[in-house]
Amino acid sequence: MRYITLFEGMTGARVHDCVIEDDGRGVIFVVKKGDIGLAIGKGGNKIRRAKQVIGKSVSVVEHSDDLADFLKNILSPAKVKNVELVERGGKKIAVATIDRMEGGRVGGKRIQNAKKIANRHYGIHDIVFA
């Protein structure tokens, strides 16, 4: 809650959620749709300032009520072509289709963070790539 209050005060963006990365080195803020520009600031100045004050890397993801758009936002800068929701063994799985050339942009840390955020917001147990 402290990070959310601090970030909202610094940026003016409304924060839906705050996720600490598993390694503790970074913080991901999920901001209200339309507030991404406020959160980043001109030339990224608000993100840089937040990083200095918080003492961790800072990432921002724009929330969406649409699962496909939300996953596209989380996995950015990779270009997600399609997202399909399937159920396997009683668990929700998101199948994301990305261009093979984009695969390098979705590294292990980004995937772990995406899974954590998608689970918290949509009850998605796993994200797999087609």
C-alpha positions, 0 to 999 in steps of 0.5 A: 500500500505504501508503494501505491500511495507513493506512486499515485502521489508522484504521478497522479495516475490511479493504481489498481494494483502493485506487484513486487517481482519475485526477486524483490528487485522491481515493482510493477504498477497496474494503472487505470486505463487511460492513466499510462501517460500520467504514470510515465510522464514526459520523456519517462521523467516520472518513472525515473523519479519513482525508481530513484525514490523507491530504490527498485526498477519500476514498470507500468502496465495499463489495466483493461477489462478485456483479458486479451488487451490486458495480456497484450499490455503486460507482454508489451513490447512483444506484439501479441496477435491473439489471446484465447482462453481455454480450460485444462484440468479445471484451470484457466489457461491463456494461449497467446499467439505471438510472431516468432520474431517477437519471441525474444522480447518475452523473456522469463522474467516478463512471463513470470510477472505476466502470469502473476498479474494475470492470476491476480486480476483474471484467475489465469493459472498459466500463460502459454505461447503458440 
